[in-house]
């Protein structure tokens, strides 16, 4: 660098513009006014959207929110906090205004879904057991006797008296085993 260039200013660059407090206040005022106009426009747009949509009753809003939960992949063992992000982009999410109420509805939906899964599992398990017992009864002589003669109101004592000399009755050696099978068959009849 040459000595003469150090102190000289470059003529191509414009000189800095100084702002005093009054100018800064004016700029801040302009920015605030622009922001206020934007906020007013957003509020007006929201009001237009709400006015265009018919007002939903509380029951309809809850029903829509529950539908949203059922349509999503609801994990009945998950927490609301872990699954909330999945539903947050759905317009039905905002139908329920209170976060606590959303969580309560989520918990209820999880409980109902879990109960229905348990019930269907129990029902399918019971029907499989009944089918297995019915199949067993038809393949052995005592089972055939039960299937042919036992009614819902028959007692074991009456069954024994009636079939004491039947070979199918005698195919089981102990009375305890006969009574056990009789009661199982009676339970399967009553379950139907």
Secondary structure, 3 states (H helix, E strand, C coil): CCHHHHCCCCCCCCCCCCCCHHHHHHHHHHHHHHHHHHHHHHHHHHHHHHHHCCCCCHHHHHHHHHHHHHHCCCCCCCCHHHHHHHHCCCHHHHHCCCHHHHHHHHHHHHHHHHHHHHHHHHHHHHHHHHHHHHHHHHHCHHHHHHHHHCCCCCCHHHHHHHHCCCHHHHCCCCHHHHHHHHHHHHHHHHHC
